[in-house]
Amino acid sequence: MALSADLGAAGSFYVSFNQDASCCSIADFRGIRIWNLVTHETCLDLPLGAISIARMLFCTSLVAFVGAGEQPHLTPRKLSLLNTHSNAIIQNLSFPSSVLGVHLNRKRLVAVLERRAFVYDLESLQLLGTLDTPANPRGLAALTTCSEPCCLLALPALGGAVRVYDAAKSSSVDVLCELEAHKSLVSVMAWDDDGALLSTASRKGTVVRVHAVRSSEDKALEFRRGSTPATITCLAFSPSSMHSRLLCVASDHGTVHIFGLQTGRHPASKAAQSLLSTVMPRALEPQRPLATVRLPARAQAVICAVVHESQDGGSSEAGQAQTRLVVATGQGLLYSFRLDLPAPEAEQRGEGLQHSLEGEWRLLGPPAKSQP
């Protein structure tokens, strides 16, 4: 997910996590910086000028960026692909209007404009398709982080619908299905790392739905964020390697609600387990969160990601892994929370998820750290 914020006289600020949440890319009036979420240090600083969008491809040297329009050579109608090892521009792609969103995985590159999306083969940069959309001023889209065996792109359709495209073919982009996700316009979307589940939220922001896209029926599991309307700024699934799958819902109220996709404590647990195997009836009552993380800073827009890793930073194994929630705010702060998930047998007894603040860092200006 990505977050764009207005810092007033300081200009704009854009931050996004890469696909495995090991780094985040930061774009502002100075240029592009890459922040390592493991070492909590800036590992790359490129003073290119005012940039409005910067997206990484995992932990590779490829960064896609869009100018903010303050310099003639950094027009928002141009998308550039940069090799950060050589500092060389690989390709510039020009468009008829401003690029509002950029998404990429190892197979595809998607540029989102207000009324259409352009899909490219990432290796050859051949244009595979141009997809028309209703007015989409925020450049809303969701591309699966995986590219095999599926490569799916979700774009807003009319009303509260979402159209899902199969972008795996080497010569075209085809419509896979259309989901009647919400009654009002969809404001945010996110895929899980397997490309099996798509989460959506509407502008009202009280209910989040998770759709089993590759199921033969239109089914959704519902989660209740709250009764008060809010702008949901991010949806994030936990990695599929975790024994208890989570969905995190961040809003501009300065909170992150954490829901369980597979838990014995909820009345709809059987439906949740069925959802994960893509056979799931619509839940009768929306599920409530397992935990609510309240940020120390004032209410503001945030993005989040769940990281599940071993203590030495390698691949995780049961009993040796740490689970963290990382949160970036519109004011340029980064928080890391430790998540302590109950064991399956403890979960059955009703024991909940615990969280604690591990640290706080500044993504803008001179680095500053504070520990709780």
C-alpha positions as YAML, in Angstrom:
chain: A
units: angstrom
residues:
- id: 1
  name: MET
  ca: [0.00, 0.00, 0.00]
- id: 2
  name: ALA
  ca: [0.98, 3.62, -0.46]
- id: 3
  name: LEU
  ca: [0.22, 6.86, 1.32]
- id: 4
  name: SER
  ca: [0.36, 10.40, -0.01]
- id: 5
  name: ALA
  ca: [0.15, 13.39, 2.31]
- id: 6
  name: ASP
  ca: [0.31, 17.18, 2.01]
- id: 7
  name: LEU
  ca: [2.94, 18.72, 4.28]
- id: 8
  name: GLY
  ca: [1.98, 22.31, 3.48]
- id: 9
  name: ALA
  ca: [4.95, 24.55, 2.79]
- id: 10
  name: ALA
  ca: [7.26, 21.52, 2.73]
- id: 11
  name: GLY
  ca: [5.38, 20.06, -0.25]
- id: 12
  name: SER
  ca: [4.05, 16.53, -0.62]
- id: 13
  name: PHE
  ca: [5.20, 13.30, 0.94]
- id: 14
  name: TYR
  ca: [4.68, 9.77, -0.42]
- id: 15
  name: VAL
  ca: [5.57, 6.50, 1.28]
- id: 16
  name: SER
  ca: [4.96, 2.89, 0.26]
- id: 17
  name: PHE
  ca: [6.09, -0.51, 1.50]
- id: 18
  name: ASN
  ca: [7.67, -2.89, -0.97]
- id: 19
  name: GLN
  ca: [6.00, -6.23, -1.69]
- id: 20
  name: ASP
  ca: [7.56, -8.17, 1.20]
- id: 21
  name: ALA
  ca: [7.56, -5.22, 3.65]
- id: 22
  name: SER
  ca: [11.34, -5.31, 4.06]
- id: 23
  name: CYS
  ca: [11.78, -1.70, 2.89]
- id: 24
  name: CYS
  ca: [9.77, 1.42, 2.24]
- id: 25
  name: SER
  ca: [10.29, 3.99, -0.48]
- id: 26
  name: ILE
  ca: [9.87, 7.67, 0.33]
- id: 27
  name: ALA
  ca: [9.28, 10.42, -2.21]
- id: 28
  name: ASP
  ca: [9.20, 14.15, -1.44]
- id: 29
  name: PHE
  ca: [10.43, 17.50, -2.75]
- id: 30
  name: ARG
  ca: [14.07, 16.33, -2.47]
- id: 31
  name: GLY
  ca: [13.82, 13.05, -4.35]
- id: 32
  name: ILE
  ca: [13.71, 9.38, -3.37]
- id: 33
  name: ARG
  ca: [14.94, 7.57, -0.28]
- id: 34
  name: ILE
  ca: [14.79, 3.87, 0.59]
- id: 35
  name: TRP
  ca: [14.38, 2.98, 4.27]
- id: 36
  name: ASN
  ca: [15.30, -0.50, 5.48]
- id: 37
  name: LEU
  ca: [12.63, -1.80, 7.87]
- id: 38
  name: VAL
  ca: [15.02, -4.32, 9.44]
- id: 39
  name: THR
  ca: [17.99, -2.05, 10.23]
- id: 40
  name: HIS
  ca: [15.84, 1.12, 10.45]
- id: 41
  name: GLU
  ca: [18.31, 3.10, 8.40]
- id: 42
  name: THR
  ca: [18.25, 4.95, 5.10]
- id: 43
  name: CYS
  ca: [20.00, 2.69, 2.59]
- id: 44
  name: LEU
  ca: [19.57, 4.90, -0.49]
- id: 45
  name: ASP
  ca: [19.21, 8.66, -0.99]
- id: 46
  name: LEU
  ca: [18.67, 10.04, -4.48]
- id: 47
  name: PRO
  ca: [18.21, 13.85, -4.70]
- id: 48
  name: LEU
  ca: [16.43, 13.80, -8.06]
- id: 49
  name: GLY
  ca: [14.05, 16.69, -7.44]
- id: 50
  name: ALA
  ca: [10.37, 16.72, -6.50]
- id: 51
  name: ILE
  ca: [8.89, 13.21, -6.84]
- id: 52
  name: SER
  ca: [5.23, 12.32, -6.28]
- id: 53
  name: ILE
  ca: [5.38, 8.49, -6.49]
- id: 54
  name: ALA
  ca: [8.19, 5.98, -5.88]
- id: 55
  name: ARG
  ca: [7.60, 2.22, -5.88]
- id: 56
  name: MET
  ca: [10.17, -0.56, -5.38]
- id: 57
  name: LEU
  ca: [10.20, -4.04, -6.87]
- id: 58
  name: PHE
  ca: [10.79, -6.21, -3.79]
- id: 59
  name: CYS
  ca: [14.44, -5.65, -2.68]
- id: 60
  name: THR
  ca: [15.80, -5.29, -6.20]
- id: 61
  name: SER
  ca: [17.51, -2.26, -7.71]
- id: 62
  name: LEU
  ca: [14.40, -1.38, -9.76]
- id: 63
  name: VAL
  ca: [12.39, 1.67, -8.68]
- id: 64
  name: ALA
  ca: [9.48, 3.18, -10.63]
- id: 65
  name: PHE
  ca: [8.87, 6.87, -10.02]
- id: 66
  name: VAL
  ca: [6.73, 9.80, -11.19]
- id: 67
  name: GLY
  ca: [7.67, 13.46, -10.96]
- id: 68
  name: ALA
  ca: [5.65, 16.01, -9.02]
- id: 69
  name: GLY
  ca: [5.73, 18.55, -11.85]
- id: 70
  name: GLU
  ca: [7.88, 21.18, -10.13]
- id: 71
  name: GLN
  ca: [10.68, 20.68, -12.66]
- id: 72
  name: PRO
  ca: [10.02, 20.38, -16.43]
- id: 73
  name: HIS
  ca: [11.87, 17.06, -16.71]
- id: 74
  name: LEU
  ca: [9.83, 15.59, -13.83]
- id: 75
  name: THR
  ca: [6.37, 15.89, -15.32]
- id: 76
  name: PRO
  ca: [3.59, 13.84, -13.66]
- id: 77
  name: ARG
  ca: [2.70, 12.52, -17.11]
- id: 78
  name: LYS
  ca: [5.90, 10.47, -17.25]
- id: 79
  name: LEU
  ca: [6.71, 7.21, -15.46]
- id: 80
  name: SER
  ca: [10.42, 6.40, -15.18]
- id: 81
  name: LEU
  ca: [12.10, 3.10, -14.36]
- id: 82
  name: LEU
  ca: [15.39, 3.55, -12.52]
- id: 83
  name: ASN
  ca: [18.26, 1.14, -11.81]
- id: 84
  name: THR
  ca: [19.47, 2.31, -8.40]
- id: 85
  name: HIS
  ca: [22.76, 0.42, -8.70]
- id: 86
  name: SER
  ca: [23.88, 2.34, -11.77]
- id: 87
  name: ASN
  ca: [21.67, 5.42, -11.26]
- id: 88
  name: ALA
  ca: [20.58, 4.97, -14.88]
- id: 89
  name: ILE
  ca: [17.09, 5.42, -16.29]
- id: 90
  name: ILE
  ca: [16.02, 2.17, -17.94]
- id: 91
  name: GLN
  ca: [12.93, 3.54, -19.65]
- id: 92
  name: ASN
  ca: [10.61, 6.55, -19.66]
- id: 93
  name: LEU
  ca: [6.92, 5.95, -20.38]
- id: 94
  name: SER
  ca: [4.77, 8.94, -21.34]
- id: 95
  name: PHE
  ca: [1.00, 9.26, -20.86]
- id: 96
  name: PRO
  ca: [-1.76, 11.70, -21.92]
- id: 97
  name: SER
  ca: [-2.50, 12.76, -18.32]
- id: 98
  name: SER
  ca: [-1.00, 12.53, -14.84]
- id: 99
  name: VAL
  ca: [-0.01, 9.13, -13.47]
- id: 100
  name: LEU
  ca: [-1.90, 8.72, -10.18]
- id: 101
  name: GLY
  ca: [-0.85, 5.21, -9.19]
- id: 102
  name: VAL
  ca: [1.96, 2.75, -9.97]
- id: 103
  name: HIS
  ca: [1.90, -0.98, -9.19]
- id: 104
  name: LEU
  ca: [4.37, -3.70, -10.12]
- id: 105
  name: ASN
  ca: [5.31, -7.30, -9.48]
- id: 106
  name: ARG
  ca: [7.97, -9.46, -11.09]
- id: 107
  name: LYS
  ca: [5.86, -9.84, -14.22]
- id: 108
  name: ARG
  ca: [3.76, -6.71, -14.74]
- id: 109
  name: LEU
  ca: [3.89, -2.92, -14.44]
- id: 110
  name: VAL
  ca: [0.64, -0.96, -14.13]
- id: 111
  name: ALA
  ca: [0.26, 2.81, -14.51]
- id: 112
  name: VAL
  ca: [-3.09, 4.16, -13.33]
- id: 113
  name: LEU
  ca: [-4.54, 7.40, -14.71]
- id: 114
  name: GLU
  ca: [-7.84, 9.01, -13.75]
- id: 115
  name: ARG
  ca: [-9.92, 7.11, -16.31]
- id: 116
  name: ARG
  ca: [-7.72, 4.27, -17.55]
- id: 117
  name: ALA
  ca: [-4.95, 1.91, -16.58]
- id: 118
  name: PHE
  ca: [-2.01, 0.80, -18.74]
- id: 119
  name: VAL
  ca: [-0.62, -2.72, -18.24]
- id: 120
  name: TYR
  ca: [2.93, -3.53, -19.39]
- id: 121
  name: ASP
  ca: [5.08, -6.63, -19.48]
- id: 122
  name: LEU
  ca: [7.82, -5.68, -17.04]
- id: 123
  name: GLU
  ca: [10.63, -7.46, -18.88]
- id: 124
  name: SER
  ca: [10.01, -6.10, -22.37]
- id: 125
  name: LEU
  ca: [7.89, -3.05, -21.39]
- id: 126
  name: GLN
  ca: [5.49, -4.03, -24.14]
- id: 127
  name: LEU
  ca: [2.00, -2.58, -23.65]
- id: 128
  name: LEU
  ca: [-0.39, -5.50, -23.04]
- id: 129
  name: GLY
  ca: [-3.62, -3.61, -22.55]
- id: 130
  name: THR
  ca: [-5.35, -0.30, -21.85]
- id: 131
  name: LEU
  ca: [-8.27, -0.65, -19.42]
- id: 132
  name: ASP
  ca: [-10.97, 1.99, -19.10]
- id: 133
  name: THR
  ca: [-12.31, 2.82, -15.62]
- id: 134
  name: PRO
  ca: [-14.85, 5.23, -14.12]
- id: 135
  name: ALA
  ca: [-13.40, 8.43, -12.67]
- id: 136
  name: ASN
  ca: [-10.57, 7.30, -10.40]
- id: 137
  name: PRO
  ca: [-8.89, 10.47, -9.08]
- id: 138
  name: ARG
  ca: [-6.86, 8.62, -6.43]
- id: 139
  name: GLY
  ca: [-5.45, 6.07, -8.87]
- id: 140
  name: LEU
  ca: [-7.00, 3.17, -6.97]
- id: 141
  name: ALA
  ca: [-5.87, -0.31, -8.06]
- id: 142
  name: ALA
  ca: [-4.48, -3.52, -6.58]
- id: 143
  name: LEU
  ca: [-2.00, -5.88, -8.27]
- id: 144
  name: THR
  ca: [-1.08, -9.24, -6.78]
- id: 145
  name: THR
  ca: [2.47, -9.32, -5.41]
- id: 146
  name: CYS
  ca: [2.82, -12.85, -6.75]
- id: 147
  name: SER
  ca: [3.06, -13.34, -10.49]
- id: 148
  name: GLU
  ca: [2.85, -17.15, -10.56]
- id: 149
  name: PRO
  ca: [0.58, -19.04, -10.88]
- id: 150
  name: CYS
  ca: [-1.81, -16.06, -11.00]
- id: 151
  name: CYS
  ca: [-1.27, -12.41, -11.84]
- id: 152
  name: LEU
  ca: [-4.42, -10.46, -11.04]
- id: 153
  name: LEU
  ca: [-5.27, -6.78, -11.25]
- id: 154
  name: ALA
  ca: [-8.27, -5.21, -9.49]
- id: 155
  name: LEU
  ca: [-9.70, -1.89, -10.64]
- id: 156
  name: PRO
  ca: [-12.78, 0.06, -9.53]
- id: 157
  name: ALA
  ca: [-15.90, -0.36, -11.68]
- id: 158
  name: LEU
  ca: [-19.26, 1.42, -11.59]
- id: 159
  name: GLY
  ca: [-20.87, 2.02, -8.21]
- id: 160
  name: GLY
  ca: [-19.33, -0.16, -5.53]
- id: 161
  name: ALA
  ca: [-18.17, -2.86, -7.93]
- id: 162
  name: VAL
  ca: [-14.63, -4.09, -8.54]
- id: 163
  name: ARG
  ca: [-13.47, -5.61, -11.81]
- id: 164
  name: VAL
  ca: [-10.72, -8.23, -11.64]
- id: 165
  name: TYR
  ca: [-8.45, -8.82, -14.64]
- id: 166
  name: ASP
  ca: [-6.23, -11.77, -15.45]
- id: 167
  name: ALA
  ca: [-2.91, -10.23, -16.46]
- id: 168
  name: ALA
  ca: [-0.92, -13.47, -16.65]
- id: 169
  name: LYS
  ca: [-1.10, -13.87, -20.43]
- id: 170
  name: SER
  ca: [1.83, -12.58, -22.45]
- id: 171
  name: SER
  ca: [-0.32, -10.89, -25.09]
- id: 172
  name: SER
  ca: [-3.50, -9.56, -23.44]
- id: 173
  name: VAL
  ca: [-5.34, -8.64, -20.24]
- id: 174
  name: ASP
  ca: [-8.72, -10.34, -19.83]
- id: 175
  name: VAL
  ca: [-11.63, -9.77, -17.46]
- id: 176
  name: LEU
  ca: [-11.78, -12.55, -14.87]
- id: 177
  name: CYS
  ca: [-14.84, -11.44, -12.90]
- id: 178
  name: GLU
  ca: [-16.70, -8.46, -11.47]
- id: 179
  name: LEU
  ca: [-17.47, -8.30, -7.75]
- id: 180
  name: GLU
  ca: [-20.37, -6.38, -6.23]
- id: 181
  name: ALA
  ca: [-18.16, -5.39, -3.33]
- id: 182
  name: HIS
  ca: [-20.07, -2.52, -1.66]
- id: 183
  name: LYS
  ca: [-23.12, -0.30, -2.11]
- id: 184
  name: SER
  ca: [-20.97, 2.85, -2.21]
- id: 185
  name: LEU
  ca: [-17.72, 3.55, -4.06]
- id: 186
  name: VAL
  ca: [-14.73, 1.40, -3.15]
- id: 187
  name: SER
  ca: [-11.93, 3.45, -1.57]
- id: 188
  name: VAL
  ca: [-9.20, 0.89, -0.91]
- id: 189
  name: MET
  ca: [-8.27, -2.65, -2.02]
- id: 190
  name: ALA
  ca: [-5.54, -5.18, -1.26]
- id: 191
  name: TRP
  ca: [-4.59, -8.73, -2.26]
- id: 192
  name: ASP
  ca: [-3.15, -11.40, -0.02]
- id: 193
  name: ASP
  ca: [0.27, -12.74, -1.04]
- id: 194
  name: ASP
  ca: [-1.23, -15.80, -2.77]
- id: 195
  name: GLY
  ca: [-3.62, -13.80, -4.95]
- id: 196
  name: ALA
  ca: [-6.56, -15.81, -3.61]
- id: 197
  name: LEU
  ca: [-8.21, -13.17, -1.41]
- id: 198
  name: LEU
  ca: [-9.08, -9.56, -2.18]
- id: 199
  name: SER
  ca: [-10.06, -7.20, 0.64]
- id: 200
  name: THR
  ca: [-12.12, -4.08, -0.06]
- id: 201
  name: ALA
  ca: [-13.56, -1.15, 1.84]
- id: 202
  name: SER
  ca: [-15.94, 1.60, 0.78]
- id: 203
  name: ARG
  ca: [-15.90, 5.32, 1.47]
- id: 204
  name: LYS
  ca: [-18.14, 4.80, 4.50]
- id: 205
  name: GLY
  ca: [-15.41, 2.74, 6.16]
- id: 206
  name: THR
  ca: [-17.50, 0.78, 8.66]
- id: 207
  name: VAL
  ca: [-17.33, -2.67, 7.03]
- id: 208
  name: VAL
  ca: [-14.46, -4.44, 5.29]
- id: 209
  name: ARG
  ca: [-15.09, -7.41, 3.01]
- id: 210
  name: VAL
  ca: [-12.77, -10.20, 1.91]
- id: 211
  name: HIS
  ca: [-13.61, -11.87, -1.40]
- id: 212
  name: ALA
  ca: [-12.55, -15.33, -2.48]
- id: 213
  name: VAL
  ca: [-11.91, -14.23, -6.04]
- id: 214
  name: ARG
  ca: [-11.16, -17.58, -7.62]
- id: 215
  name: SER
  ca: [-14.30, -19.15, -6.19]
- id: 216
  name: SER
  ca: [-17.13, -19.92, -8.63]
- id: 217
  name: GLU
  ca: [-19.53, -17.83, -6.54]
- id: 218
  name: ASP
  ca: [-19.52, -14.23, -5.33]
- id: 219
  name: LYS
  ca: [-18.81, -14.69, -1.61]
- id: 220
  name: ALA
  ca: [-17.47, -12.36, 1.02]
- id: 221
  name: LEU
  ca: [-16.49, -12.43, 4.64]
- id: 222
  name: GLU
  ca: [-17.35, -9.25, 6.53]
- id: 223
  name: PHE
  ca: [-15.44, -7.46, 9.28]
- id: 224
  name: ARG
  ca: [-16.85, -4.61, 11.36]
- id: 225
  name: ARG
  ca: [-14.32, -1.79, 11.84]
- id: 226
  name: GLY
  ca: [-16.81, 0.29, 13.82]
- id: 227
  name: SER
  ca: [-20.11, 2.12, 13.64]
- id: 228
  name: THR
  ca: [-18.57, 5.58, 13.10]
- id: 229
  name: PRO
  ca: [-17.66, 6.37, 9.48]
- id: 230
  name: ALA
  ca: [-13.93, 6.69, 8.80]
- id: 231
  name: THR
  ca: [-11.60, 6.86, 5.85]
- id: 232
  name: ILE
  ca: [-9.84, 3.52, 5.61]
- id: 233
  name: THR
  ca: [-6.36, 4.22, 4.31]
- id: 234
  name: CYS
  ca: [-4.87, 0.73, 4.16]
- id: 235
  name: LEU
  ca: [-5.78, -2.96, 4.12]
- id: 236
  name: ALA
  ca: [-3.00, -5.47, 4.72]
- id: 237
  name: PHE
  ca: [-3.00, -9.27, 4.99]
- id: 238
  name: SER
  ca: [-0.44, -11.13, 7.06]
- id: 239
  name: PRO
  ca: [1.91, -13.49, 5.18]
- id: 240
  name: SER
  ca: [0.44, -16.87, 4.27]
- id: 241
  name: SER
  ca: [3.30, -18.52, 6.22]
- id: 242
  name: MET
  ca: [1.59, -17.61, 9.51]
- id: 243
  name: HIS
  ca: [-0.53, -20.29, 11.15]
- id: 244
  name: SER
  ca: [-3.15, -17.64, 12.05]
- id: 245
  name: ARG
  ca: [-3.95, -15.37, 9.12]
- id: 246
  name: LEU
  ca: [-4.65, -11.72, 9.93]
- id: 247
  name: LEU
  ca: [-6.18, -8.75, 8.16]
- id: 248
  name: CYS
  ca: [-5.13, -5.28, 9.33]
- id: 249
  name: VAL
  ca: [-7.40, -2.30, 8.68]
- id: 250
  name: ALA
  ca: [-5.89, 1.19, 9.15]
- id: 251
  name: SER
  ca: [-7.93, 4.38, 9.17]
- id: 252
  name: ASP
  ca: [-7.45, 8.13, 9.55]
- id: 253
  name: HIS
  ca: [-8.64, 7.81, 13.15]
- id: 254
  name: GLY
  ca: [-5.09, 6.82, 14.09]
- id: 255
  name: THR
  ca: [-5.99, 3.17, 14.68]
- id: 256
  name: VAL
  ca: [-5.21, -0.20, 13.13]
- id: 257
  name: HIS
  ca: [-7.85, -2.90, 13.69]
- id: 258
  name: ILE
  ca: [-6.57, -6.47, 13.47]
- id: 259
  name: PHE
  ca: [-8.98, -9.22, 12.44]
- id: 260
  name: GLY
  ca: [-8.48, -13.00, 12.35]
- id: 261
  name: LEU
  ca: [-9.25, -14.85, 9.15]
- id: 262
  name: GLN
  ca: [-9.09, -18.19, 10.91]
- id: 263
  name: THR
  ca: [-10.05, -18.35, 14.56]
- id: 264
  name: GLY
  ca: [-12.14, -20.64, 16.72]
- id: 265
  name: ARG
  ca: [-13.34, -17.80, 18.94]
- id: 266
  name: HIS
  ca: [-15.69, -16.19, 16.43]
- id: 267
  name: PRO
  ca: [-19.14, -17.48, 15.51]
- id: 268
  name: ALA
  ca: [-18.20, -17.20, 11.85]
- id: 269
  name: SER
  ca: [-14.95, -19.15, 12.20]
- id: 270
  name: LYS
  ca: [-16.14, -22.03, 10.05]
- id: 271
  name: ALA
  ca: [-17.04, -19.57, 7.33]
- id: 272
  name: ALA
  ca: [-13.58, -17.98, 7.66]
- id: 273
  name: GLN
  ca: [-11.87, -21.35, 7.32]
- id: 274
  name: SER
  ca: [-14.02, -22.15, 4.32]
- id: 275
  name: LEU
  ca: [-13.07, -18.82, 2.79]
- id: 276
  name: LEU
  ca: [-9.43, -19.75, 2.85]
- id: 277
  name: SER
  ca: [-10.23, -22.77, 0.72]
- id: 278
  name: THR
  ca: [-12.41, -20.53, -1.50]
- id: 279
  name: VAL
  ca: [-15.70, -22.11, -0.44]
- id: 280
  name: MET
  ca: [-17.45, -19.68, 1.91]
- id: 281
  name: PRO
  ca: [-21.01, -18.41, 2.50]
- id: 282
  name: ARG
  ca: [-21.56, -14.73, 3.25]
- id: 283
  name: ALA
  ca: [-21.21, -14.15, 6.97]
- id: 284
  name: LEU
  ca: [-24.45, -13.29, 8.77]
- id: 285
  name: GLU
  ca: [-22.76, -10.97, 11.28]
- id: 286
  name: PRO
  ca: [-19.55, -9.04, 10.65]
- id: 287
  name: GLN
  ca: [-16.65, -10.19, 12.80]
- id: 288
  name: ARG
  ca: [-15.15, -7.91, 15.45]
- id: 289
  name: PRO
  ca: [-11.40, -7.20, 15.71]
- id: 290
  name: LEU
  ca: [-8.99, -9.35, 17.70]
- id: 291
  name: ALA
  ca: [-7.12, -6.21, 18.72]
- id: 292
  name: THR
  ca: [-7.04, -2.47, 18.07]
- id: 293
  name: VAL
  ca: [-3.67, -0.71, 17.89]
- id: 294
  name: ARG
  ca: [-3.87, 2.99, 18.76]
- id: 295
  name: LEU
  ca: [-0.99, 5.13, 17.53]
- id: 296
  name: PRO
  ca: [0.79, 7.51, 19.93]
- id: 297
  name: ALA
  ca: [0.49, 10.38, 17.45]
- id: 298
  name: ARG
  ca: [-2.71, 12.28, 16.72]
- id: 299
  name: ALA
  ca: [-5.28, 10.80, 14.35]
- id: 300
  name: GLN
  ca: [-3.97, 10.81, 10.79]
- id: 301
  name: ALA
  ca: [-3.84, 8.68, 7.66]
- id: 302
  name: VAL
  ca: [-1.51, 5.66, 7.89]
- id: 303
  name: ILE
  ca: [-0.44, 2.57, 5.98]
- id: 304
  name: CYS
  ca: [0.59, -0.72, 7.57]
- id: 305
  name: ALA
  ca: [2.08, -4.14, 6.89]
- id: 306
  name: VAL
  ca: [2.57, -7.38, 8.84]
- id: 307
  name: VAL
  ca: [6.06, -8.89, 8.90]
- id: 308
  name: HIS
  ca: [6.65, -12.48, 10.02]
- id: 309
  name: GLU
  ca: [10.31, -13.44, 10.30]
- id: 310
  name: SER
  ca: [12.84, -15.35, 12.37]
- id: 311
  name: GLN
  ca: [14.91, -13.46, 14.91]
- id: 312
  name: ASP
  ca: [17.93, -13.49, 12.60]
- id: 313
  name: GLY
  ca: [15.86, -12.03, 9.74]
- id: 314
  name: GLY
  ca: [15.68, -15.28, 7.77]
- id: 315
  name: SER
  ca: [12.75, -17.49, 6.91]
- id: 316
  name: SER
  ca: [10.40, -18.10, 9.82]
- id: 317
  name: GLU
  ca: [9.70, -21.39, 11.54]
- id: 318
  name: ALA
  ca: [7.10, -22.23, 14.13]
- id: 319
  name: GLY
  ca: [8.16, -21.25, 17.62]
- id: 320
  name: GLN
  ca: [11.14, -19.15, 16.40]
- id: 321
  name: ALA
  ca: [9.42, -16.34, 14.53]
- id: 322
  name: GLN
  ca: [8.57, -12.77, 15.42]
- id: 323
  name: THR
  ca: [5.49, -11.04, 14.10]
- id: 324
  name: ARG
  ca: [5.53, -7.26, 13.77]
- id: 325
  name: LEU
  ca: [3.08, -4.63, 12.62]
- id: 326
  name: VAL
  ca: [4.83, -1.72, 10.90]
- id: 327
  name: VAL
  ca: [2.92, 1.53, 10.46]
- id: 328
  name: ALA
  ca: [3.91, 4.64, 8.47]
- id: 329
  name: THR
  ca: [2.01, 7.89, 9.02]
- id: 330
  name: GLY
  ca: [1.24, 10.92, 6.91]
- id: 331
  name: GLN
  ca: [3.50, 12.98, 9.18]
- id: 332
  name: GLY
  ca: [6.53, 10.89, 8.30]
- id: 333
  name: LEU
  ca: [6.68, 8.69, 11.42]
- id: 334
  name: LEU
  ca: [7.28, 4.95, 11.43]
- id: 335
  name: TYR
  ca: [6.10, 2.70, 14.25]
- id: 336
  name: SER
  ca: [6.90, -0.94, 14.91]
- id: 337
  name: PHE
  ca: [4.62, -3.03, 17.14]
- id: 338
  name: ARG
  ca: [5.32, -6.54, 18.32]
- id: 339
  name: LEU
  ca: [2.34, -8.87, 17.88]
- id: 340
  name: ASP
  ca: [2.06, -11.82, 20.24]
- id: 341
  name: LEU
  ca: [-0.35, -14.31, 18.75]
- id: 342
  name: PRO
  ca: [-1.82, -17.04, 20.94]
- id: 343
  name: ALA
  ca: [-1.10, -20.65, 20.11]
- id: 344
  name: PRO
  ca: [-4.00, -22.45, 18.40]
- id: 345
  name: GLU
  ca: [-5.02, -24.22, 21.63]
- id: 346
  name: ALA
  ca: [-4.89, -20.91, 23.57]
- id: 347
  name: GLU
  ca: [-6.91, -19.26, 20.84]
- id: 348
  name: GLN
  ca: [-9.61, -21.88, 21.33]
- id: 349
  name: ARG
  ca: [-9.71, -20.93, 25.02]
- id: 350
  name: GLY
  ca: [-10.44, -17.34, 24.08]
- id: 351
  name: GLU
  ca: [-6.99, -15.83, 24.62]
- id: 352
  name: GLY
  ca: [-6.50, -12.80, 22.41]
- id: 353
  name: LEU
  ca: [-3.76, -11.11, 20.43]
- id: 354
  name: GLN
  ca: [-1.41, -8.85, 22.41]
- id: 355
  name: HIS
  ca: [0.62, -5.97, 21.01]
- id: 356
  name: SER
  ca: [3.34, -3.66, 22.29]
- id: 357
  name: LEU
  ca: [5.21, -0.70, 20.81]
- id: 358
  name: GLU
  ca: [8.84, -1.56, 19.97]
- id: 359
  name: GLY
  ca: [10.08, 1.70, 18.51]
- id: 360
  name: GLU
  ca: [9.44, 4.94, 16.64]
- id: 361
  name: TRP
  ca: [11.50, 6.48, 13.83]
- id: 362
  name: ARG
  ca: [11.36, 9.57, 11.62]
- id: 363
  name: LEU
  ca: [11.22, 9.02, 7.87]
- id: 364
  name: LEU
  ca: [11.59, 12.74, 7.16]
- id: 365
  name: GLY
  ca: [14.45, 15.00, 8.23]
- id: 366
  name: PRO
  ca: [17.32, 13.85, 10.44]
- id: 367
  name: PRO
  ca: [16.88, 10.34, 11.87]
- id: 368
  name: ALA
  ca: [15.53, 10.17, 15.39]
- id: 369
  name: LYS
  ca: [14.71, 7.13, 17.46]
- id: 370
  name: SER
  ca: [12.75, 6.67, 20.63]
- id: 371
  name: GLN
  ca: [12.00, 3.48, 22.47]
- id: 372
  name: PRO
  ca: [8.86, 2.89, 24.54]
...
